[in-house]
């Protein structure tokens, strides 16, 4: 029994030493891992990031009009199968379809399924070309135009030997909803990350300076913060939607709106950072850093 308590005491001592000697990053990592909800959310976010980044590889068709299927407009989802009334198959398959209209359908286009026509899935097939690095500028005139592509591939995870496969179905113009969903995931993540990054940087800089220096600097920055909090976002977005060029793509408009969200969304976080620094700037470790000759920017960045 004594041996057990001795080992437990040594373990507790070692854990305390690791805690007091851990870096700030290690403390953040340990606290994050102790939160089960945060871990689950982190894995889900990681999965979404990977899915969005490799969306072109996972997509059998282009998410734009170039990948539309005119013979499968407003088509239902096609779920791969392994067996039916005709028997079992090791390779997953879908059924062939035919789009037709007649007197029986009141001259409406109807998609019929041919259960005798099996179309087998193939993996790592050649399809439409995509690039992981695709930079394009198109300004007035030709002086600043650029079109740079790198890491270009044509390989996709899956396809069918003939016809098409649409896991989520198609929309009214025949575009594959599954491919468009993967593109939407990437676009949403990029735009969201851009808005959060802009808001975080502005809040960190403005709140940090305001809380550390105080005085007249704090008063001026708080007036700016209060002014930004009075800006109504909804009328601002309506004005942006009215004045943005019509020839811009939906993704470009989304990026502009996300940037605008970041530019007006920092005041709340800036106030929290300011409050934290006001309470922490008089601590002994801040005074020790000042006596060691650390600059204000270093203290705010590394210690506060």
C-alpha positions in Angstrom: 0.0 0.0 0.0 2.8 2.4 0.9 4.5 1.7 -2.5 1.2 2.6 -4.3 0.9 5.9 -2.4 4.5 6.7 -3.1 4.1 6.1 -6.9 0.9 8.2 -6.9 2.8 11.1 -5.1 5.6 10.9 -7.6 3.1 11.0 -10.4 1.3 14.0 -9.0 4.7 15.8 -8.5 5.7 15.1 -12.1 2.3 16.4 -13.4 2.7 19.6 -11.4 6.2 20.1 -12.7 5.0 19.6 -16.3 2.2 22.0 -15.6 4.4 24.8 -14.2 7.1 24.3 -16.9 4.7 24.0 -19.9 4.7 26.6 -22.6 1.6 28.7 -23.4 0.9 26.6 -26.5 1.1 23.3 -24.4 -1.3 24.7 -21.9 -3.8 25.7 -24.6 -3.5 22.3 -26.2 -4.0 20.5 -22.9 -7.1 22.5 -22.1 -8.5 22.0 -25.5 -8.0 18.2 -25.3 -9.8 18.1 -21.9 -13.0 19.5 -23.5 -14.8 16.6 -25.3 -17.1 19.0 -27.2 -14.2 21.0 -28.5 -12.4 17.8 -29.6 -15.5 16.5 -31.5 -16.0 19.9 -33.1 -12.3 20.0 -34.0 -12.5 16.6 -35.8 -15.7 17.6 -37.6 -14.0 20.9 -38.7 -10.9 19.0 -39.9 -13.1 16.6 -41.9 -14.9 19.5 -43.5 -11.6 21.2 -44.4 -10.2 18.1 -46.0 -13.4 17.5 -47.8 -13.5 21.0 -49.1 -9.8 21.1 -50.1 -10.0 17.8 -52.0 -13.5 18.6 -53.3 -12.5 18.6 -57.0 -10.9 15.1 -56.5 -14.1 13.8 -54.8 -16.4 15.4 -57.3 -17.2 13.4 -60.4 -18.3 16.5 -62.4 -17.6 20.2 -62.5 -19.9 22.2 -60.2 -20.5 24.8 -62.9 -22.5 24.8 -66.1 -19.6 22.9 -67.7 -20.6 19.8 -65.7 -24.3 19.9 -66.3 -26.2 16.7 -67.5 -28.9 17.8 -69.9 -30.5 14.3 -69.8 -30.9 14.3 -66.0 -32.4 17.7 -65.1 -34.1 17.7 -61.7 -33.0 14.1 -61.3 -33.4 12.2 -58.0 -30.3 11.0 -56.0 -28.7 7.9 -57.4 -27.6 5.6 -54.5 -25.1 2.8 -55.5 -26.3 -0.7 -54.8 -24.7 -4.1 -54.3 -27.7 -6.3 -55.0 -31.1 -6.3 -56.5 -33.6 -8.8 -57.9 -31.1 -9.8 -60.5 -28.5 -10.9 -57.9 -25.4 -9.7 -56.0 -22.5 -7.8 -57.3 -19.1 -7.1 -55.7 -18.8 -3.8 -57.6 -21.4 -1.1 -56.6 -23.7 -0.1 -59.4 -26.5 2.2 -60.3 -29.3 1.9 -62.9 -29.3 3.5 -66.3 -31.9 6.3 -66.9 -33.8 7.7 -69.8 -35.4 11.1 -70.2 -38.6 11.2 -72.3 -42.0 12.7 -72.6 -45.1 11.6 -74.3 -48.9 11.7 -74.2 -48.8 9.4 -71.1 -46.8 12.0 -69.2 -48.9 15.0 -70.4 -45.8 16.0 -72.5 -43.7 16.6 -69.4 -40.1 15.4 -69.2 -40.0 12.3 -67.1 -36.9 10.3 -66.0 -37.5 6.6 -66.1 -35.1 4.0 -64.6 -34.1 0.9 -66.5 -33.4 -1.8 -63.9 -31.9 -4.1 -66.5 -29.1 -1.6 -67.3 -26.5 -1.8 -64.6 -23.8 0.9 -64.6 -20.8 0.0 -62.5 -18.8 2.4 -60.4 -15.1 2.9 -61.3 -12.5 4.4 -59.1 -9.7 6.9 -59.9 -11.2 7.7 -63.3 -10.2 10.5 -65.7 -12.6 13.4 -65.9 -12.7 17.2 -66.0 -9.5 19.1 -65.3 -9.0 21.0 -62.0 -6.1 22.9 -60.4 -5.4 23.3 -56.7 -3.6 26.6 -57.4 -5.6 28.8 -59.7 -4.8 32.5 -59.6 -6.6 34.8 -62.0 -6.7 38.6 -62.3 -8.7 40.3 -65.0 -8.6 44.1 -64.7 -9.5 46.8 -67.3 -6.8 46.6 -69.9 -4.2 44.0 -70.4 -1.4 45.4 -68.3 -2.3 43.6 -65.1 -4.1 40.5 -66.4 -2.8 37.2 -65.1 -3.8 33.5 -65.3 -1.6 31.1 -63.3 -2.4 27.4 -62.6 -0.4 24.8 -60.9 -1.0 21.3 -59.5 -3.4 20.4 -62.3 -5.0 17.0 -62.4 -7.8 15.1 -64.1 -8.2 12.2 -61.8 -11.3 11.8 -59.7 -12.3 9.4 -57.0 -15.1 7.7 -58.7 -17.3 7.6 -61.8 -19.3 5.2 -63.9 -18.4 3.2 -67.0 -21.1 5.0 -69.0 -23.6 7.8 -68.4 -23.4 9.7 -65.2 -23.8 9.3 -61.4 -25.4 11.9 -59.2 -25.3 11.0 -55.5 -27.4 14.0 -54.5 -29.3 14.3 -57.7 -29.3 17.3 -60.0 -30.9 20.8 -60.1 -33.1 22.3 -62.7 -30.2 23.0 -65.1 -28.7 19.5 -64.7 -25.8 20.5 -62.4 -24.6 17.8 -60.0 -25.7 18.8 -56.5 -23.0 16.6 -54.8 -20.2 18.4 -56.6 -21.8 21.8 -55.9 -22.1 20.9 -52.2 -18.4 20.1 -52.0 -17.6 23.4 -53.7 -19.9 25.3 -51.3 -18.1 23.7 -48.3 -14.8 25.1 -49.5 -16.1 28.5 -50.4 -17.9 28.8 -47.0 -14.8 27.8 -45.1 -12.6 30.2 -47.0 -14.9 33.1 -46.7 -15.6 32.4 -43.0 -12.0 32.0 -42.2 -11.2 35.3 -44.0 -13.9 37.2 -42.0 -12.8 35.7 -38.7 -9.1 36.4 -39.4 -9.8 40.1 -40.2 -12.0 40.5 -37.1 -9.5 38.7 -34.9 -6.5 40.7 -36.0 -8.3 44.0 -35.6 -9.6 43.1 -32.2 -6.2 41.8 -31.0 -4.4 45.0 -32.1 -7.0 47.6 -31.1 -8.0 45.8 -27.9 -4.4 45.1 -26.9 -3.2 48.7 -27.4 -6.3 50.1 -25.7 -6.0 47.9 -22.6 -2.2 48.1 -22.3 -1.7 51.8 -22.6 -4.9 53.2 -21.2 -5.3 56.9 -20.9 -6.1 59.1 -23.9 -5.2 56.3 -26.3 -7.8 54.1 -24.6 -10.4 56.9 -24.8 -9.8 57.4 -28.6 -9.9 53.7 -29.4 -13.0 53.2 -27.3 -14.8 56.0 -29.2 -13.9 54.3 -32.5 -15.1 51.0 -31.1 -18.4 52.5 -30.0 -18.8 54.1 -33.4 -18.3 50.8 -35.1 -20.8 49.1 -32.9 -23.5 51.6 -34.1 -23.1 50.6 -37.7 -26.2 48.6 -38.8 -25.0 45.5 -40.7 -28.3 44.7 -42.6 -28.6 48.1 -44.5 -24.8 47.9 -45.1 -25.2 44.5 -46.8 -28.2 45.7 -48.8 -26.1 48.7 -50.1 -23.2 46.4 -50.9 -25.5 44.0 -52.9 -26.9 47.0 -54.8 -23.5 48.6 -55.7 -21.4 45.5 -56.4 -20.8 44.9 -60.1 -23.3 42.5 -61.7 -20.5 40.7 -63.6 -18.8 39.5 -60.4 -19.2 35.9 -59.6 -21.1 34.7 -56.5 -17.8 33.6 -54.9 -16.3 37.1 -55.3 -19.4 38.7 -53.8 -19.3 36.2 -50.9 -15.6 37.1 -50.3 -16.4 40.9 -50.2 -19.3 40.4 -47.8 -17.2 38.1 -45.6 -14.4 40.8 -45.5 -17.0 43.4 -44.6 -18.2 41.1 -41.8 -14.7 41.0 -40.4 -14.3 44.8 -40.7 -17.4 45.5 -38.6 -17.4 42.4 -36.3 -14.3 43.1 -34.2 -15.6 45.6 -31.5 -17.1 42.9 -29.1 -13.9 40.9 -29.1 -11.8 44.0 -28.8 -13.6 45.0 -25.6 -13.0 41.6 -24.1 -9.3 41.8 -24.9 -9.1 45.3 -23.5 -10.8 44.2 -20.2 -8.4 41.3 -19.9 -5.3 43.5 -20.4 -6.6 46.2 -18.0 -6.7 43.5 -15.2 -3.4 41.9 -16.2 -1.1 44.7 -17.0 -0.4 45.5 -13.3 0.7 41.9 -12.6 4.2 41.1 -11.4 5.2 39.1 -14.5 4.4 42.2 -16.7 6.6 44.4 -14.4 9.4 41.8 -14.6 9.2 41.8 -18.4 9.4 45.6 -18.5 12.4 45.6 -16.1 14.1 43.1 -18.4 13.8 45.6 -21.3 10.9 44.0 -23.2 9.1 46.2 -25.6 5.4 46.9 -25.3 4.6 44.9 -28.4 6.6 42.0 -27.1 4.7 42.1 -23.8 1.3 42.3 -25.4 2.1 39.5 -27.9 4.0 37.1 -25.7 2.8 37.7 -22.1 -0.7 39.2 -22.3 
